[in-house]
């Protein structure tokens, strides 16, 4: 999406995100270079760090084959041990290591454009908006998917993925001064029936359904929502990066007239406002 906007000479002045949107948003805000963002992510997927944290072992196909290969008593025992002993499959320190690799800066003050990301405090159910201070810590909290990543503890707060309550935080863009807001929705919208689902797939599916319902209520806050054809793909299937980049670029091109029209209307309104202000003086 960001590459297409650049190629079509549409400037991004502010950026916000939750979950993976917070990661990509921070990478872009730090560099304003979508080619660098893509290149860095590809390097990460080939790195020893990616192999060491185990994300490649929890994608849908590999996870499914593991759970299908063991008996029901063992499945139950594994599930109960995870539930009782762990707050998430991956420790938050591992996610911190990933973000330290992906992000070229550590502080919000080092970013080239204003950026905000969202997390949710499980202790009181309130949103926590990050726009200053430690960038790594903020993005870690915003992308800590419940069940997969352990919550981030900050003082008396237990923070998890901002997509729990704000899948695309366009309201924050308006607060930051944006005249035209564009959101990209990467949720799965067509579900295929399960065939021997595992724990991770069930967690992912329930989260996706909740997010879709929530999005339907907040979409009116957005000027333009883009829906790339992501297909029925599990979030950890990073081997499909080429497809996702292609679809993200394609959805902008398919909606270019709509985006440009909104921008032109916004520019026209600003000119009228300036003329009226000048006339009143």
N, C-alpha and C positions, 0 to 999 in steps of 0.2 A: 504494500500500500504506500509506504513512504517513498519507495523508489519511483513509483508511478507519479505521485504528486510532484516530486522533484522534476521528473522528466517533462511534466506538463506545466512547469513553471508556476505551481501553486505553493506558496510559502506557508510553512507551519510556524506559527508564532508561539503557541503554547501546546503542551502535551501532558496528558494525564493517563493513568493506567492502573489496572488491578491485575494481580496474578502475572501471567506471562506478559500481559500488556504493560505492567510496571517494569519488567525486565527490559523489554524492547524499547519502551519509552525512555528509560534512563540511559540506555546505550545511545539512543538517537540524540537526546538532549545534551549529552556529553560531547558529541562529535558533529552533529548535523550531517552525517555521512552514512546514508543507508547501505552503501556498498561496503563500508567498513563493518557495519553491524552484521551484515550477512557473512562476510569473510571471517569475522571473529567467532560467530556461532558455528560455522563449519569447522574451524580449527578446534573449537571445544569438543565437537562430536567425534573428532579423531584423536583427542588427547587422552593421556593416561588418567587424568582427573575424571573424565567422563566414565571411563571404565571402572575406576576405583569406587565411585559413589553408588554404582549399581543401577542407575536409571535404565541402562540397556537391558536389564534383567527383569524389569517390571512392565514391559510392553505387553499388549494384549495377547499375542500369540505365544510368547514364551511363558507368560504367567499362566495361561490356560493349560499348556501342556504339563506344567508342573503340578497343578492342582488335579488334573485329570489322571495323573500317574500314581497318585497315592490313595489309600483306602479312606473310607468315611471317618473311622475313628481317629486316624492320623490327621485328617483335615480339621476335624473338630478340635483336636488338641492344639494344633498349630494356630488356629483362629483364636482360641481362648487365651493362649499364651501371649499372642500379639495384643489382644484387647486388654489383658490384665497388666502386662509389664511395660508396654510402650505407649507413648502419646502420639507416635507416628512411626512409619516405617523407616524414615530417614531422619537422622539428627539434624537440627537446625545448623549446627556447625559445618555440616557438609554443604548445605545450601550457601552458607557464607563463603566457603571456599570457591564454589562455582561463580558467585557474583563478583568476588575479588578477581577472578580470572576474566570475566566478561566485561566488567566496567573499568574504563581507563581512569576514572576519578573516584574519590572517596567521599566528597562533600557536595552538598547541594550548591554551595557557592562557586564550585568549579564548573557548573553546567553552563552551556551557551545560550539556552532559552529556559524560561520558567517551566518547572515540572512539578507535578504533585502525584502521589500515589496513595492508595487507600488500604487500610487494614481494619480488622474487626476485633474488638476486645471481648473475648468470651466471658470475662468476669462481669460485664454489665450490658453486653449486647450493643454497645455504641461503636460508631465508626471512629477511626483515628486517622486523621489526614496528616501526611508528612509533606513538608515543603521546605525544611531547613535542617541543618545538622548533618548527622551521619547518613550518607546516601546508602551505603551497603546495608546497614541495619534496617533502614526504612524499606528497601526493596525486598529484603529477606522476609520481613513481617508481611508485606503485601502479597508475597508469592508462596507463603507456607500453606499449601493445600491441606485441609484437614484430613487426617487419616494417613496421608502420605508423608508429610513433613511434620516434625514436632513444632508446636506453637513456640513463638518467640516471647520470652519473658522480659518485660521492661518495667521495672518497679512493681506496682501492683497490677499490671496489665498482662493478660495472656493473649497474644496477638496471632491471628490467622489471616489467611487469604482474603483480600478485600472484595473479591468476586462473590463472597457469601452474601453481601448486602448491596454491593454496587458494581455489577459486572462491567459496565462502562460508565465511568464517572464524568459524564458530560456536564453535570451541574457545576462541577469545579471549574471547568473551562470558562463558563459564563462568569463565574466569580472572578476569574483571572483577567477578564476583559475581552474574551473572544466574541466577535460579532457573528461568526458562522461556525457551527460545531459539526464535526464529522466523526462518527463512531464506526468501528469495525467489529462485527459480531462473529466470533469464530466458534460459537456453540454448534454442536450437532443438532440438526433440526429434523432428521429422519432416522428413526431407530429401527434396527433389524432385530428380530427375535433372538434372544440368547440361546446359545448351545453350550450347555455345561459351563455357566459363568463362574468366575472365581471372585474372591473377595474384592480385589482391586477393581474389577469391572463393575461390580455392583455399586461400590462407592462412587465410581466415576459416573455411572448412569444416573444415580439419584441426584448427584450434584448438578449434572447437566439439565435434568428436568426442572429442578428448582430454579436454575439460572434462566431458563427459557421463560418460565412463568413470570419471574421477576422482571425480565427484560420487557415483557409485553406491557407492563405497567409504567415503565419509565421511558419508553421509546419516544413518547410525545415531547420529552425534554430536548430531543436531539433534532437538529435541522436535517441531517442526512445520516441514515444508517446503511452501511454496506454489508452485504451478506455473501462472502466468498463461498464457493462450493467446496467445502472442506470434506464432505462425504462422511460416512459413518466410521470415523477414525479415532482410535484411542489416543488420548493426549500425549502419551509417552512414545508414540511411534515416530521418533525423530528421523527415521530413515526416509520419510516422505517429505523432507524439507523442500525438495525441488518442486513438488506438486503444490505445496502451500505457498511458496513464493510466486509461482506462476499464477495461482488463483487470486492471490492478493493484488497482484499487478493488474490482472484482467478485470477485477471487479471495479477498480477505479476507472479504467478506460471505458467500461460499459456505462458508467454513471458520470462521465466527465461533463456532459452538458448540464446535468442536474446540479453538479457542484459549482460549475462556472456561473450558472444562472443565479444561484444563491449568493455567490460572491458579488456579482454585478448589482443585484438588488441591494445588498449591504452597502456597497460603495455609493450607489445612488442616494440611499437614505442619509449617509454621512454627509454627502455634498449638500443635500437639501437642508440638513440641520445647520451646517456651517453658514449657508446663505441666509437662513432665517435669523441666526444669531447676529450676523453682520448687519442685516437689515434693521433688527431691533436696536442695535447700537447707534 
